[in-house]
């Protein structure tokens, strides 16, 4: 058994290296594609100005990319602390916790940005399914799919109780309903739409399906408790 485990370790390590390389390549490609709009907001962000940085999509995306090394450092610190305490699956737990926060908060921030008529125009609601879907356009649909994608990807990896497609669907829909309700109550000059809820929940489900191979089973529930010590033989 130990011989087989040693033989399987290099392929697993190689798969992780390949996955990490593909992720870095994907982020680098995305940064290359959006480099021009991001550089437009870079001076404002470097100067720490709110206007032109934190109140624009480009500025929020730029800050999110710049904060990636800090997020990786937090993952490392949490994992090292858990490893020292003997916690099982310390790296996966830490990555899931940081990933769901770092990947969701920026999209939530952009979703809650007020429009030009915030506070003056009446709140608008669209309760007819699929009516607003055609008016979103490709960019709008992709943006709505990404809002809770990180949540759907990492939550079932961290919490075994949510490791199922129906529960992720309910989580995505519930979070989306809260966002749409907040947009309506705060009069942010945005349309609170049923289609937004549907697309947001679909994005969470698709991301959860992408991480399905890493989901925990009931027998592998992550725990912050140390591993139990083995009883001495004899």
C-alpha positions in Angstrom: 0.0 0.0 0.0 2.8 2.4 0.8 4.5 1.6 -2.5 1.3 2.4 -4.4 0.8 5.6 -2.4 4.4 6.6 -3.4 3.6 5.9 -7.0 0.5 8.0 -7.0 2.0 11.0 -5.2 4.0 12.3 -8.2 1.0 12.3 -10.6 -1.1 14.1 -8.0 1.6 16.7 -7.5 2.0 17.1 -11.2 -1.8 17.6 -11.6 -1.7 20.3 -8.9 1.3 22.0 -10.7 -0.6 21.9 -14.0 -3.8 23.2 -12.4 -1.9 26.1 -10.7 0.0 26.9 -13.9 -3.3 27.0 -15.9 -4.9 29.3 -13.2 -1.9 31.7 -13.4 -2.0 31.6 -17.1 -5.7 32.4 -17.1 -5.3 35.3 -14.8 -2.4 36.7 -16.7 -4.4 36.4 -20.0 -7.4 38.2 -18.4 -5.1 40.9 -17.1 -3.6 41.3 -20.5 -7.0 41.6 -22.1 -8.3 44.3 -19.7 -4.9 46.0 -19.2 -6.0 49.3 -20.9 -9.2 50.0 -18.9 -7.4 49.0 -15.7 -4.6 51.3 -16.3 -7.1 54.2 -16.7 -8.0 53.9 -13.1 -4.5 53.0 -11.8 -3.5 56.6 -11.1 -6.6 57.2 -9.0 -6.1 54.0 -7.1 -2.4 54.7 -6.5 -3.3 58.1 -5.1 -5.9 56.5 -2.8 -8.8 58.5 -4.3 -12.3 57.2 -3.9 -13.6 58.9 -7.1 -12.2 57.2 -10.2 -11.1 54.1 -8.3 -13.4 52.5 -5.8 -16.6 53.9 -7.5 -15.7 52.4 -10.9 -15.7 48.8 -12.2 -12.2 49.2 -13.5 -10.9 50.4 -10.2 -12.5 47.5 -8.3 -11.1 44.9 -10.7 -7.6 46.5 -10.4 -7.7 46.5 -6.6 -8.9 42.8 -6.7 -5.9 41.8 -8.9 -3.4 43.8 -6.8 -4.7 42.2 -3.6 -4.2 38.6 -5.0 -0.7 38.3 -3.3 -2.2 39.4 0.0 -5.0 36.8 -0.3 -2.4 34.2 -1.1 -0.4 35.3 2.0 -3.6 34.9 4.2 -4.1 31.4 2.8 -0.6 30.5 3.7 -0.8 31.9 7.2 -4.1 30.2 7.9 -2.9 26.9 6.5 0.3 27.0 8.5 -1.6 27.7 11.7 -4.0 24.8 11.1 -1.2 22.5 10.1 0.6 23.3 13.4 -2.6 22.5 15.3 -2.9 19.2 13.4 -6.1 20.1 11.5 -6.9 17.9 8.6 -7.1 19.4 5.1 -5.7 22.7 6.4 -4.7 24.0 2.9 -8.0 23.2 1.3 -10.0 24.8 4.1 -7.9 27.9 4.1 -8.0 28.3 0.3 -11.8 27.8 0.3 -12.3 30.4 3.0 -10.2 33.1 1.4 -11.3 32.3 -2.1 -15.0 32.7 -1.4 -14.4 36.1 0.3 -11.9 37.4 -2.2 -13.9 36.2 -5.2 -17.3 37.4 -4.0 -16.8 40.8 -2.2 -15.5 42.7 -5.3 -18.5 41.6 -7.4 -20.9 42.4 -4.6 -19.3 45.9 -4.4 -19.7 46.4 -8.1 -23.3 45.2 -7.9 -24.1 47.7 -5.2 -22.6 50.7 -6.9 -25.3 53.4 -7.4 -26.3 54.6 -10.8 -26.5 58.1 -12.1 -30.0 58.6 -10.7 -29.5 57.0 -7.3 -31.8 58.5 -4.7 -33.9 60.4 -7.2 -35.4 58.0 -9.6 -38.0 55.5 -8.3 -37.0 52.0 -7.5 -37.8 49.6 -10.4 -38.8 45.9 -10.2 -39.1 43.3 -12.9 -41.0 40.2 -11.8 -41.5 38.6 -15.2 -39.0 35.8 -15.8 -36.8 36.0 -18.9 -38.1 39.5 -19.9 -34.9 41.3 -19.0 -32.6 38.4 -20.1 -32.4 39.6 -23.7 -31.6 43.2 -22.7 -28.7 42.2 -20.5 -26.3 41.5 -23.4 -23.3 39.1 -23.2 -21.4 41.3 -20.8 -24.3 41.6 -18.4 -25.0 37.9 -18.5 -21.3 37.0 -17.9 -21.2 39.6 -15.1 -24.2 38.2 -13.4 -22.9 34.6 -13.7 -19.7 35.7 -11.9 -21.3 37.4 -8.9 -21.6 34.3 -6.8 -19.4 32.0 -8.8 -16.6 32.0 -6.2 -19.2 31.3 -3.5 -20.5 28.4 -5.4 -17.1 27.1 -6.2 -15.6 27.2 -2.7 -18.5 26.8 -0.3 -19.1 23.1 -0.9 -15.4 22.5 -0.5 -15.5 24.1 2.9 -18.9 23.1 4.3 -20.0 19.6 3.7 -23.6 20.5 4.7 -23.8 22.6 1.5 -22.1 20.1 -0.8 -25.1 19.5 -3.1 -26.4 21.2 -6.2 -29.8 22.0 -4.8 -28.3 23.6 -1.7 -25.9 25.7 -3.8 -28.8 26.7 -6.0 -30.8 27.8 -2.9 -27.7 29.6 -1.5 -27.1 31.5 -4.7 -30.8 32.4 -5.1 -31.1 33.5 -1.5 -28.0 35.7 -1.7 -29.2 37.2 -5.0 -32.6 38.0 -3.5 -30.9 39.8 -0.7 -28.9 41.9 -3.1 -31.9 42.7 -5.3 -33.9 43.7 -2.2 -31.0 46.0 -1.0 -30.9 47.6 -4.4 -34.6 48.3 -4.3 -34.6 49.6 -0.7 -31.5 51.8 -1.2 -32.8 53.2 -4.5 -29.5 52.7 -6.3 -31.0 53.3 -9.8 -30.9 49.7 -10.6 -33.6 47.3 -11.7 -34.4 44.5 -9.2 -35.1 41.7 -11.6 -36.1 38.0 -11.3 -33.7 37.4 -14.2 -30.8 38.6 -12.1 -31.7 36.1 -9.4 -31.9 33.3 -12.0 -28.6 34.1 -13.7 -26.8 34.7 -10.4 -28.0 31.4 -9.0 -27.1 29.6 -12.3 -23.5 31.0 -12.0 -23.2 29.6 -8.5 -24.4 26.2 -9.6 -22.1 26.1 -12.6 -19.1 27.0 -10.5 -20.1 24.4 -7.9 -20.2 21.8 -10.6 -16.7 22.8 -11.7 -15.3 22.1 -8.2 -17.4 19.0 -7.7 -14.4 16.6 -7.7 -13.1 18.4 -4.6 -16.3 18.4 -2.6 -16.1 16.8 0.7 -18.3 13.8 1.6 -20.1 13.5 4.9 -17.3 11.3 6.2 -14.7 14.0 5.3 -16.3 17.0 7.0 -13.6 19.6 7.5 -12.9 20.3 11.1 -10.8 22.7 13.1 -10.2 20.1 15.7 -6.8 18.4 15.8 -6.4 14.9 14.5 -7.0 12.3 17.2 -3.8 10.7 18.5 -3.3 7.0 17.6 -3.5 4.7 20.6 -0.3 2.9 21.3 -0.2 -0.7 20.2 -0.2 -3.3 23.0 
